[in-house]
Amino acid sequence: MKKRLLPLLAALLAALGCARAAAPAVIDIRTDGLSLVLCANDDGTVVLRHFGGRIDDVAPFAAYRTHRRWDHGADDEIYPAAGGRNFRLPALRATHADGDPNTELRYVAHEVLPTGDDNVTQTVVRLTDRRQPLDVELLFTAYAREDVITVRSRITNREEGPVVLHAYYASALTLHGHDSYLLTQLRGGWADEAQVEHLRLAHGTHSISTRKLVKATHSENPAFMLSLDSDRFDERHGEVIAGALAWSGNYRIDFSIDEYDVLTVLAGANPDGAAYTLDARKTLATPEMIYTYSAEGAGRASRNLHDWARRYGIRGGKRGHVPTLLNSWEGAYFSFDEKTLCGMIDDAAEMGLEMFVLDDGWFGNKYPRDHDRAGLGDWEVNAKKLPGGIDRIASYAHERGLKFGIWIEPEMVNPQSELAERHPDWVVRADGREATQIRNQWLLDMANPAVQDFVFGVFDRTLALSKKIDYIKWDANRHAEAFGSKYLPADRQSNFWVDYAEGLRKVMERIRAKYPDVLIQACSSGGGRVEYGALKYFDEVWTSDDTEALSRARIQYGTSLFYPAAVIGAHVSASPNHQSGNVIPIKFRFDMAATGRLGMELQPRQMSDAERDFARRAIASYKEFRDLVEEGDLYRIGSPYDPSGTFATMYVSKDRRRAVVMAYCIRYRGHTPVPQFRLEGLDTATHYKVRELNVDHARCWFDGEVLTGAFLHHEGLNPPLQRLYDSAVYLLEAQ
């Protein structure tokens, strides 16, 4: 009863203009192994007292004091605003309708909301400015078994006129009591995505951010790990906090350490150059920030995120796997006809693949899509290439026992297209300035509802080309720059950055309402939309346009820190590789692609008979352990950054009865000792039979042996991987 009365009394006091909350309140948000503790102080401020290992008795936090000097700024507020005594980076900075630049948020109420899921708890904390009718709601969602807590914010303007939001982050997380913070982040570029960097944070501010809007995760990714009290990234030991932002737009994550050694993490949409005008009686909902905590190193933090993602965070998590596939791009590029495609379908079926995907080049008549300079935006079937239409190709794939997929890029347009001629007003460009081109294309203005209708229509009409389309590859091959929107008023132009991302979300909501069962890949030039905002609607991501297996070792390793293998599209491509020119054995190519959703991207007719025979064998083997890759617990044993040049990736079933180990050598080791891979995640008392896949005869002493989990954990496997491109796949099954 007391818990119910407190929010009501606080709300009444706030309504009367009282500056003080009714009484201190401790807000306890927890999972099985994680606690987030907030306190509403007697001055109405809501502060974050603890984020980390679970604490069952949180009552002492009501009396907890940080001993921060009164002249050293505000305490660790859960959503710090620009105003009052706060001089740290604000989560919210606003200019109110009357020109007041100050905001001081105070506690109004909190409540626990029903979810219908006994694993999920939602807590809403309501705040309001002490003077202006500007409200903030913080929604915390706790996932007990996964040890994940997410947070997002809603900012509501009850003022008489528009409020300009200069900063509007999703969340603020403060951490204290630690001697050091080692930041692990992903960086890179096109065809070089998800490269891992480690950085010890110093006093001041470090940011992970982008203003590219589209292809926003090529050079940075809105995810990170913090190793606490350590200068070493460790898979198995130590406290680690991991975070990931779900947002398909510009983002920014700030890490600021102040003079009290308090680290504040701000995460959300990037406010740089994107002041958002929020009209009266309107609400802005921020993206969602996902957090987890591990007391068992980075490996446990990854597994927490993967478990959460498969159950709650990704579109395809509850709907089974994306089929193995052959994609036409590197096998045919723009040069194909029906005969070419049907031949590739025959080859895919003969090798045991499950789907054929027709990539770019199938559309455009006035401006045929024979290259990347024309036709984009004109989504009618090219009659010269495909006189029988898409249905003939899709039907042929189904007749051969394959599903069928097709490529689209609906957010973009070539200047040489009928769409650009009809709707120049739909192109993102500033008045009086030239619209810049990237890859010979312009960006369509997704802030415009008419463009949203068009983009939805592209998807809708493409599906109408055949009832046998099972999969859409959604590409986006340029970012935003030199922006301007014909739709938005002159004084709302900076709203474009948020409104574009919101426009994409609205389109995807419509698509998923009408087509819940169509599989969709977020490609975005490879690696450009690898984030949980996209994965709410897409079944998988294309992690990089670099299909070379050696490069993919680091790309797929980095991606695995935050995203589960089930969403990682990984393809076997030609040798010499089209990007690097490297000549790589087909076994290494297959063994590397098997750590994600296996596919192929080449012209099968250019493979030797021996390569085709091996492909059949490797695809069949992959189907034996695919469930482990998609649903199992990931254990990274070493990394492709290790000086040894060897590492392994391991997936273990939830019941610990089966596992698959994939081991690689990525540099010549001469006659140095062979690697020793001590296996994780197994039951030490269980006996496992070890079987090497895709080889004609035993290459290791342990192939075919039955070994205990204790032996495999403490002693491990020591395969003779000493030459560049040596690799092995081992299946372990309980006896």
VOGU-3710 file (C-alpha; in Angstrom, 3 decimals, decimal comma):
1> mkkrllplla> 0,000/0,000/0,000  2,826/2,376/0,888  4,430/1,780/-2,525  1,156/2,736/-4,236  0,632/5,900/-2,154  4,120/7,298/-2,665  3,824/7,907/-6,428  0,342/9,385/-5,998  1,499/11,808/-3,320  4,568/12,775/-5,319
11> allaalgcar> 2,434/13,426/-8,383  0,108/15,640/-6,336  3,002/17,680/-4,956  4,443/18,088/-8,438  1,094/19,268/-9,747  0,986/21,892/-6,989  4,388/23,165/-8,084  6,208/21,802/-5,059  9,967/21,506/-5,673  10,447/18,563/-3,272
21> aaapavidir> 9,375/14,933/-3,652  7,363/13,345/-0,878  10,164/11,201/0,573  13,282/9,320/-0,468  12,433/6,276/-2,575  14,634/3,364/-3,576  13,807/1,955/-7,019  15,088/-1,598/-7,376  15,417/-2,998/-10,915  17,015/-6,437/-11,097
31> tdglslvlca> 17,644/-9,607/-13,056  18,970/-12,952/-11,837  22,501/-11,592/-11,604  22,292/-7,821/-12,129  20,990/-4,887/-10,098  20,241/-1,333/-11,160  19,369/0,781/-8,129  17,917/4,296/-8,288  17,098/6,678/-5,466  14,686/9,589/-5,482
41> nddgtvvlrh> 16,352/12,042/-3,076  14,499/14,366/-0,770  15,180/17,239/-3,190  13,405/15,313/-5,974  16,490/14,382/-7,983  16,701/10,753/-9,112  20,205/9,361/-8,925  21,774/6,080/-10,001  23,397/4,366/-7,030  24,421/0,989/-8,438
51> fggriddvap> 24,756/-0,881/-11,710  26,476/-4,242/-11,450  26,264/-7,484/-9,520  22,934/-8,261/-7,902  22,246/-6,856/-4,427  19,178/-8,283/-2,717  18,989/-5,807/0,176  18,900/-2,353/-1,395  17,526/-0,528/1,664  20,933/0,959/2,636
61> faayrthrrw> 20,946/2,948/-0,596  18,317/5,282/0,906  21,031/6,644/3,195  23,928/6,314/0,738  26,031/9,405/0,109  28,732/9,939/-2,540  30,462/12,782/-0,616  30,589/14,843/-3,808  31,251/18,453/-2,777  28,290/20,740/-3,271
71> dhgaddeiyp> 30,383/23,019/-5,511  31,466/20,115/-7,760  28,227/19,749/-9,603  25,120/17,647/-9,319  25,064/14,075/-8,074  24,869/11,076/-10,438  21,443/11,806/-11,888  19,803/9,055/-13,904  18,930/11,494/-16,692  21,073/14,631/-16,215
81> aaggrnfrlp> 19,705/17,783/-17,799  21,414/21,045/-18,738  20,437/23,351/-15,913  20,624/23,753/-12,177  23,938/22,475/-10,755  24,744/19,996/-13,505  27,848/20,839/-15,517  28,534/17,365/-16,876  27,426/16,360/-20,373  23,623/16,376/-20,315
91> alrathadgd> 21,322/13,624/-21,485  18,743/16,364/-22,083  19,408/19,931/-23,157  16,436/22,013/-24,189  15,405/25,563/-24,981  11,896/25,941/-23,658  9,084/27,700/-25,458  9,741/30,905/-23,478  13,479/30,828/-24,256  14,568/29,359/-20,900
101> pntelryvah> 17,691/27,196/-21,545  17,571/25,416/-18,170  15,964/22,112/-17,246  15,931/20,544/-13,761  14,196/17,184/-13,714  12,477/16,043/-10,543  10,810/12,816/-9,494  7,068/12,459/-10,037  6,334/8,750/-9,742  7,413/5,272/-10,647
111> evlptgddnv> 5,511/2,084/-11,252  5,993/-1,507/-12,366  4,007/-2,395/-15,478  2,597/-5,831/-16,358  4,330/-7,589/-19,261  2,682/-10,990/-19,502  6,122/-12,613/-19,396  7,411/-13,887/-16,047  10,967/-13,311/-17,277  10,402/-9,623/-18,037
121> tqtvvrltdr> 9,771/-6,689/-15,699  9,105/-3,122/-16,836  9,599/-0,114/-14,577  8,613/3,429/-15,558  10,184/6,393/-13,775  8,425/9,695/-14,424  10,226/13,020/-14,157  9,249/16,620/-14,864  11,018/19,949/-14,917  10,619/21,838/-11,642
131> rqpldvellf> 9,384/24,954/-13,507  8,378/24,107/-17,084  5,756/21,552/-18,195  8,329/19,321/-19,896  8,168/15,649/-18,915  10,537/12,701/-19,239  9,600/9,072/-18,806  12,360/6,486/-18,417  11,284/2,952/-19,280  13,510/0,204/-17,884
141> tayaredvit> 12,914/-3,372/-19,043  14,681/-6,144/-17,128  15,174/-9,620/-18,614  15,872/-11,886/-15,663  17,487/-14,981/-17,142  19,519/-13,058/-19,728  20,857/-10,484/-17,225  19,927/-7,680/-19,614  18,338/-4,331/-18,770  17,231/-1,977/-21,516
151> vrsritnree> 16,271/1,665/-21,150  14,629/4,231/-23,392  13,164/7,670/-22,815  10,071/9,586/-23,835  10,173/13,383/-23,806  6,788/15,131/-23,801  6,211/18,828/-24,395  3,237/20,214/-22,425  4,325/23,811/-22,963  2,400/26,401/-24,961
161> gpvvlhayya> 4,848/26,394/-27,875  7,642/24,346/-29,424  10,637/23,206/-27,404  14,011/22,800/-29,101  15,857/19,694/-27,938  19,593/20,148/-28,394  20,418/16,809/-26,744  18,003/13,912/-26,238  19,882/10,754/-25,339  18,249/7,422/-24,605
171> saltlhghds> 20,020/6,866/-21,308  22,725/7,882/-18,891  24,684/5,288/-16,924  27,062/6,325/-14,139  29,718/4,004/-12,750  31,946/4,630/-9,752  34,306/2,775/-7,438  36,522/1,388/-10,206  40,214/2,112/-10,730  40,118/1,803/-14,508
181> ylltqlrggw> 37,895/1,180/-17,519  39,118/-0,647/-20,623  36,861/0,208/-23,554  36,439/-2,352/-26,338  34,895/-0,929/-29,489  34,528/-1,745/-33,195  35,946/0,423/-35,956  36,697/-0,016/-39,662  35,417/0,976/-43,081  33,828/-0,506/-46,155
191> adeaqvehlr> 35,090/-4,100/-46,636  37,012/-3,749/-43,352  34,218/-3,631/-40,789  34,087/-4,693/-37,129  37,803/-4,375/-36,352  38,346/-4,603/-32,591  40,104/-1,845/-30,656  40,876/-1,642/-26,941  41,360/1,731/-25,248  41,898/2,616/-21,601
201> lahgthsist> 39,606/5,527/-20,842  41,204/8,644/-19,396  39,685/11,706/-17,777  37,662/13,715/-20,256  35,344/12,433/-22,952  35,687/9,762/-25,612  32,886/9,210/-28,134  31,676/6,552/-30,534  29,527/8,336/-33,094  28,386/8,709/-36,663
211> rklvkathse> 26,594/11,299/-38,775  26,290/9,096/-41,864  22,639/8,170/-41,102  22,630/5,325/-43,639  25,508/2,824/-43,660  25,951/4,049/-40,101  27,930/1,089/-38,739  30,712/0,791/-41,313  33,353/2,799/-39,492  31,903/2,607/-35,979
221> npafmlslds> 29,342/0,403/-34,265  26,970/1,590/-31,512  28,097/-1,185/-29,156  30,918/-1,512/-26,634  32,327/-3,418/-23,694  33,854/-1,978/-20,525  36,302/-4,192/-18,630  36,293/-2,902/-15,065  39,492/-2,551/-13,004  41,569/-4,167/-15,716
231> drfderhgev> 43,824/-3,168/-18,578  43,297/-6,559/-20,228  40,422/-7,836/-22,322  39,577/-11,252/-20,900  37,055/-13,770/-22,194  36,609/-15,638/-18,900  37,550/-13,438/-15,962  36,631/-10,088/-14,488  33,701/-7,712/-14,450  32,458/-6,524/-17,830
241> iagalawsgn> 29,603/-4,233/-18,814  28,423/-4,405/-22,423  26,066/-2,020/-24,160  24,425/-1,780/-27,574  22,125/0,895/-29,000  19,131/-0,111/-31,128  18,936/2,751/-33,627  19,068/2,849/-37,440  20,284/6,414/-37,642  22,947/8,786/-36,367
251> yridfsidey> 24,135/7,772/-32,918  26,515/8,931/-30,249  27,872/7,195/-27,156  29,926/9,420/-24,837  32,236/8,108/-22,097  33,165/10,879/-19,650  35,280/10,500/-16,519  35,120/13,456/-14,138  37,377/14,613/-11,317  35,614/12,229/-8,918
261> dvltvlagan> 36,557/9,316/-11,199  32,899/8,784/-12,014  32,297/7,462/-15,512  29,112/8,643/-17,211  27,978/6,838/-20,353  25,487/8,758/-22,491  23,953/6,827/-25,396  21,366/7,738/-27,988  20,642/9,532/-31,233  23,471/11,863/-32,188
271> pdgaaytlda> 22,394/15,445/-31,384  25,290/17,010/-33,321  23,733/19,355/-35,892  20,389/17,691/-35,202  18,524/19,981/-32,811  14,976/18,618/-32,735  12,005/20,956/-32,564  9,296/19,267/-30,501  5,935/20,898/-30,970  3,426/21,435/-28,174
281> rktlatpemi> 1,604/18,292/-27,017  4,044/16,054/-28,901  6,317/13,289/-27,605  9,729/12,220/-28,842  10,591/8,585/-28,152  14,315/7,846/-28,058  16,017/4,656/-29,219  16,519/1,790/-26,791  19,850/1,173/-25,061  20,663/-2,419/-24,139
291> ytysaegagr> 22,956/-3,222/-21,197  24,281/-6,388/-19,634  26,706/-7,226/-16,843  29,087/-10,143/-16,469  31,266/-11,216/-13,560  32,829/-13,861/-15,828  34,573/-11,830/-18,492  33,654/-10,737/-21,997  32,508/-14,197/-23,073  29,613/-14,189/-20,606
301> asrnlhdwar> 28,666/-10,637/-21,618  28,443/-11,764/-25,263  26,390/-14,832/-24,368  23,977/-12,670/-22,357  23,419/-10,397/-25,345  23,083/-13,364/-27,708  20,499/-15,051/-25,478  18,525/-11,833/-25,170  18,737/-11,191/-28,902  17,556/-14,641/-29,931
311> rygirggkrg> 14,552/-14,432/-27,629  13,656/-10,743/-27,688  15,930/-8,574/-29,824  15,978/-9,941/-33,359  13,188/-10,454/-35,825  14,046/-14,047/-36,675  14,862/-15,169/-33,145  11,756/-17,289/-32,696  11,189/-18,249/-36,312  13,973/-20,621/-37,265
321> hvptllnswe> 16,985/-20,170/-39,479  17,705/-18,376/-42,738  18,407/-21,099/-45,329  21,812/-21,781/-46,814  21,913/-19,959/-50,131  23,659/-19,071/-53,364  23,702/-15,331/-54,105  24,144/-14,293/-57,744  26,195/-11,125/-57,196  29,838/-12,186/-57,393
331> gayfsfdekt> 28,902/-14,995/-59,756  27,118/-12,862/-62,372  27,113/-9,193/-61,299  24,880/-7,283/-63,779  25,471/-9,694/-66,688  22,872/-12,453/-66,689  19,807/-13,801/-68,425  17,318/-16,560/-67,620  19,713/-19,264/-68,771  22,475/-17,984/-66,488
341> lcgmiddaae> 20,181/-17,848/-63,466  18,580/-21,231/-64,067  22,035/-22,754/-64,392  23,047/-21,267/-61,042  19,831/-22,583/-59,501  20,605/-26,068/-60,810  24,090/-25,909/-59,342  22,815/-24,631/-55,979  20,314/-27,480/-55,759  22,924/-30,053/-56,772
351> mglemfvldd> 25,308/-28,881/-54,007  22,582/-29,085/-51,360  21,902/-25,390/-50,828  18,398/-24,304/-49,849  17,808/-20,930/-51,519  18,833/-18,884/-54,554  19,027/-15,086/-54,298  18,900/-12,878/-57,409  20,950/-9,790/-56,642  21,175/-6,388/-58,382
361> gwfgnkyprd> 20,460/-5,918/-62,105  16,992/-7,417/-62,674  15,016/-4,171/-63,214  14,719/-1,042/-65,366  13,615/-0,748/-69,026  13,907/2,859/-70,178  17,090/2,978/-68,121  18,119/-0,691/-67,873  20,067/-1,721/-64,802  23,112/-3,025/-66,672
371> hdraglgdwe> 25,516/-1,126/-64,393  25,291/0,979/-61,234  24,791/4,259/-63,145  21,153/3,871/-64,151  17,779/2,389/-63,355  17,776/2,535/-59,580  14,273/3,579/-58,542  12,491/2,020/-61,544  11,318/-1,251/-60,052  9,855/-3,043/-63,074
381> vnakklpggi> 11,381/-6,251/-64,431  13,902/-5,800/-67,245  12,092/-7,408/-70,173  15,257/-8,026/-72,180  17,074/-9,959/-69,463  14,038/-11,707/-67,995  11,252/-11,954/-70,607  9,434/-14,492/-68,453  9,480/-12,195/-65,445  10,568/-12,918/-61,899
391> driasyaher> 7,897/-15,542/-61,449  9,516/-17,814/-64,029  12,848/-17,727/-62,155  11,250/-18,027/-58,717  9,048/-20,900/-59,873  12,045/-22,690/-61,354  13,881/-22,366/-58,034  10,905/-23,855/-56,202  10,678/-26,682/-58,722  14,305/-27,506/-57,925
401> glkfgiwiep> 13,535/-27,573/-54,209  14,950/-24,129/-53,397  13,475/-21,025/-51,852  13,898/-17,793/-53,810  15,126/-14,338/-52,821  15,567/-11,030/-54,620  17,524/-7,783/-54,126  16,097/-4,266/-53,729  17,498/-0,869/-52,749  14,350/1,191/-52,187
411> emvnpqsela> 15,810/4,171/-50,286  18,005/5,243/-53,202  17,651/6,521/-56,779  19,980/6,992/-59,766  19,857/10,438/-61,408  19,395/8,489/-64,642  16,006/6,995/-63,819  12,331/7,635/-64,445  11,796/8,120/-60,717  14,316/10,972/-60,569
421> erhpdwvvra> 12,634/12,587/-63,562  9,184/12,354/-61,965  10,088/13,282/-58,391  13,165/15,485/-58,049  11,477/16,835/-54,907  11,961/13,467/-53,210  15,757/13,690/-53,333  17,653/14,744/-50,213  19,289/18,050/-51,122  19,597/21,558/-49,750
431> dgreatqirn> 17,855/24,371/-51,586  20,180/26,003/-54,096  22,844/23,331/-53,670  23,780/20,377/-55,825  22,706/16,946/-54,612  25,905/14,977/-54,097  26,261/11,513/-55,592  27,779/8,391/-54,094  27,909/5,244/-56,228  26,057/7,291/-58,858
441> qwlldmanpa> 22,984/7,606/-56,684  20,980/9,986/-54,562  19,195/9,436/-51,263  15,403/9,597/-51,062  13,852/11,695/-48,284  12,388/9,167/-45,848  11,178/12,024/-43,644  8,529/12,580/-46,343  5,410/10,386/-45,907  5,038/10,210/-49,711
451> vqdfvfgvfd> 8,503/8,671/-49,943  7,628/6,272/-47,136  4,618/5,175/-49,177  6,836/4,724/-52,225  9,410/2,645/-50,339  6,708/0,446/-48,859  5,278/0,158/-52,363  8,621/-1,040/-53,751  8,585/-3,911/-51,274  4,895/-4,576/-51,832
461> rtlalskkid> 5,129/-4,593/-55,642  8,251/-6,723/-55,593  6,454/-9,384/-53,576  3,614/-9,182/-56,091  5,996/-10,224/-58,897  5,729/-13,817/-57,681  4,035/-15,699/-54,889  7,248/-17,713/-54,604  9,489/-14,943/-53,228  10,668/-16,003/-49,783
471> yikwdanrha> 13,499/-13,572/-49,025  14,384/-9,940/-49,684  17,921/-8,563/-49,636  17,462/-4,876/-48,680  20,503/-2,851/-49,655  21,529/0,786/-49,060  24,732/1,844/-50,783  25,282/5,429/-49,775  25,167/7,626/-46,680  23,559/11,031/-46,120
481> eafgskylpa> 25,383/14,305/-46,703  24,575/17,828/-47,918  21,130/17,242/-46,482  17,918/19,116/-47,021  14,276/18,107/-47,087  11,627/19,589/-49,368  9,026/18,152/-47,018  10,189/19,687/-43,743  9,654/23,416/-43,041  12,671/25,697/-43,154
491> drqsnfwvdy> 12,791/25,974/-39,360  12,586/22,172/-38,912  15,392/21,076/-41,264  17,542/19,625/-38,499  14,647/17,310/-37,587  15,602/15,417/-40,758  18,157/13,191/-39,021  15,637/11,753/-36,598  12,673/11,865/-38,968  14,513/9,827/-41,618
501> aeglrkvmer> 15,226/7,032/-39,129  11,664/7,235/-37,860  10,402/7,102/-41,450  12,357/3,895/-42,035  10,918/2,444/-38,827  7,376/3,287/-39,918  7,924/1,599/-43,283  9,326/-1,517/-41,650  6,384/-1,659/-39,245  4,020/-1,620/-42,244
511> irakypdvli> 6,027/-4,264/-44,056  6,121/-6,588/-41,075  2,400/-6,145/-40,458  1,645/-7,322/-44,010  4,554/-9,725/-44,552  5,426/-11,306/-41,209  6,943/-14,436/-42,745  9,154/-13,024/-45,509  12,840/-13,248/-44,602  14,686/-9,937/-44,977
521> qacssgggrv> 18,410/-9,226/-44,867  19,785/-5,786/-43,953  22,698/-5,444/-46,345  23,520/-1,706/-46,482  26,665/-2,051/-48,574  27,767/-4,827/-46,270  28,135/-3,984/-42,583  26,255/-0,687/-42,728  23,266/-1,649/-40,560  24,671/-4,099/-38,044
531> eygalkyfde> 22,705/-2,936/-35,006  19,702/-3,962/-32,960  17,408/-1,255/-34,337  17,520/-2,928/-37,746  17,323/-6,413/-36,270  13,860/-5,672/-34,867  12,673/-5,978/-38,469  15,388/-7,843/-40,379  16,222/-11,516/-39,986  19,949/-11,146/-40,606
541> vwtsddteal> 22,675/-8,702/-41,576  25,304/-8,821/-44,305  28,398/-8,123/-42,221  30,721/-7,038/-45,045  31,068/-6,869/-48,813  34,510/-8,377/-48,257  33,871/-12,091/-48,767  37,515/-13,128/-48,449  37,761/-15,768/-45,708  40,951/-14,398/-44,134
551> srariqygts> 39,443/-10,910/-43,776  36,237/-12,433/-42,475  38,151/-13,968/-39,544  38,367/-10,560/-37,862  35,079/-9,190/-39,212  33,035/-12,104/-37,878  34,990/-12,240/-34,616  34,319/-8,557/-33,901  30,657/-8,855/-34,835  30,279/-11,836/-32,480
561> lfypaaviga> 31,149/-9,691/-29,471  27,648/-8,213/-29,581  25,526/-10,015/-32,184  24,612/-13,721/-32,378  25,881/-15,963/-35,162  22,329/-16,629/-36,365  22,195/-13,137/-37,930  25,673/-13,126/-39,496  25,538/-13,844/-43,236  28,831/-15,480/-44,260
571> hvsaspnhqs> 29,547/-16,613/-47,825  32,044/-18,827/-49,598  33,296/-16,847/-52,589  35,621/-17,382/-55,518  39,366/-17,905/-55,450  41,219/-15,698/-56,297  38,945/-13,534/-54,180  37,317/-10,618/-56,041  38,231/-8,081/-53,339  41,732/-9,087/-52,238
581> gnvipikfrf> 42,975/-11,332/-55,020  44,051/-13,914/-52,428  44,001/-17,594/-53,360  42,472/-19,508/-50,437  41,690/-23,245/-50,228  38,017/-24,115/-50,405  38,092/-25,922/-47,060  39,266/-22,813/-45,219  36,613/-20,773/-47,016  33,847/-23,146/-45,922
591> dmaatgrlgm> 35,174/-23,559/-42,388  35,214/-19,772/-41,921  31,731/-19,224/-43,380  30,357/-21,966/-41,119  30,647/-19,691/-38,070  27,583/-17,787/-39,313  24,705/-18,400/-41,705  26,459/-20,334/-44,452  26,051/-19,238/-48,056  27,911/-19,111/-51,359
601> elqprqmsda> 28,579/-16,174/-53,680  30,313/-17,290/-56,882  29,654/-18,876/-60,253  29,501/-22,637/-59,565  30,360/-23,409/-63,197  33,820/-21,986/-62,512  34,458/-24,469/-59,683  36,452/-27,630/-60,296  34,808/-31,024/-59,841  36,809/-31,522/-56,645
611> erdfarraia> 35,617/-28,188/-55,274  31,994/-29,004/-56,067  32,354/-32,382/-54,367  33,810/-30,724/-51,290  31,041/-28,091/-51,309  28,369/-30,833/-51,216  30,132/-32,451/-48,304  30,676/-29,224/-46,347  27,089/-28,042/-46,834  25,764/-31,387/-45,586
621> sykefrdlve> 28,107/-31,221/-42,572  27,011/-27,673/-41,775  23,411/-28,853/-41,592  24,518/-31,367/-38,920  25,641/-28,625/-36,541  23,727/-25,566/-37,816  21,485/-25,626/-34,752  24,566/-25,208/-32,532  25,746/-22,139/-34,456  22,299/-20,562/-34,388
631> egdlyrigsp> 21,203/-21,409/-30,854  24,262/-22,518/-28,895  26,465/-20,663/-26,431  29,489/-19,057/-28,070  32,960/-19,497/-26,599  35,794/-17,631/-28,305  39,060/-19,516/-27,731  41,723/-16,999/-28,576  41,195/-14,507/-31,366  42,434/-13,674/-34,879
641> ydpsgtfatm> 44,448/-10,887/-33,230  46,581/-13,333/-31,211  50,303/-13,338/-32,114  50,181/-17,138/-32,313  48,144/-16,910/-35,511  45,716/-19,580/-34,312  42,302/-19,359/-32,692  39,051/-21,290/-32,389  35,333/-20,628/-32,223  33,109/-22,987/-30,233
651> yvskdrrrav> 29,326/-23,336/-29,949  27,791/-25,482/-27,180  24,185/-26,652/-26,952  22,168/-25,406/-23,996  22,027/-28,904/-22,519  25,814/-29,254/-23,007  25,347/-32,541/-24,878  26,759/-31,352/-28,195  29,322/-28,826/-29,384  31,179/-27,796/-32,511
661> vmayciryrg> 34,717/-26,415/-32,541  36,128/-24,554/-35,561  39,869/-23,937/-35,451  42,008/-21,829/-37,770  45,610/-20,957/-38,570  45,979/-17,537/-40,187  49,758/-17,295/-40,477  52,607/-19,693/-41,124  53,967/-21,032/-37,821  56,909/-23,037/-39,125
671> htpvpqfrle> 57,825/-25,850/-36,731  56,689/-24,095/-33,592  54,433/-25,945/-31,138  50,907/-26,781/-32,235  48,056/-24,812/-30,628  46,399/-26,030/-27,449  42,671/-25,213/-27,394  41,179/-25,717/-23,933  37,452/-26,051/-24,444  34,791/-24,151/-22,508
681> gldtathykv> 31,143/-24,721/-21,675  31,146/-28,530/-21,525  29,935/-30,691/-18,653  33,115/-31,948/-16,997  31,561/-35,302/-16,053  30,178/-36,077/-19,519  32,042/-38,184/-22,083  32,181/-36,717/-25,609  33,060/-38,409/-28,858  35,201/-36,110/-30,998
691> relnvdharc> 34,759/-36,343/-34,767  36,509/-34,222/-37,393  34,278/-33,238/-40,301  35,034/-32,794/-43,996  38,207/-34,904/-44,081  38,883/-38,322/-45,660  41,109/-39,705/-42,917  42,060/-38,931/-39,330  44,477/-36,012/-39,003  44,635/-35,885/-35,185
701> wfdgevltga> 45,191/-38,442/-32,457  41,872/-37,519/-30,843  39,667/-37,975/-33,933  37,139/-40,660/-33,005  38,198/-40,722/-29,335  35,797/-40,443/-26,398  37,093/-37,852/-23,919  35,647/-36,390/-20,738  34,554/-32,795/-20,478  37,147/-32,398/-17,722
711> flhheglnpp> 39,928/-33,564/-20,051  38,709/-31,278/-22,839  38,544/-28,326/-20,449  41,866/-28,753/-18,662  43,947/-30,340/-21,447  41,966/-29,552/-24,591  42,583/-30,337/-28,233  45,912/-29,836/-30,006  45,316/-30,029/-33,764  48,403/-29,689/-35,998
721> lqrlydsavy> 47,483/-26,298/-37,466  50,794/-24,766/-38,509  50,390/-23,492/-42,060  48,446/-20,535/-43,346  44,841/-21,571/-44,145  44,985/-24,789/-42,100  41,560/-25,268/-40,505  39,494/-27,953/-38,810  35,897/-28,519/-37,676  35,207/-30,924/-34,798
731> lleaq> 31,791/-32,152/-33,722  31,502/-33,276/-30,085  28,609/-35,484/-29,033  27,828/-36,853/-25,577  28,016/-40,619/-25,245
//
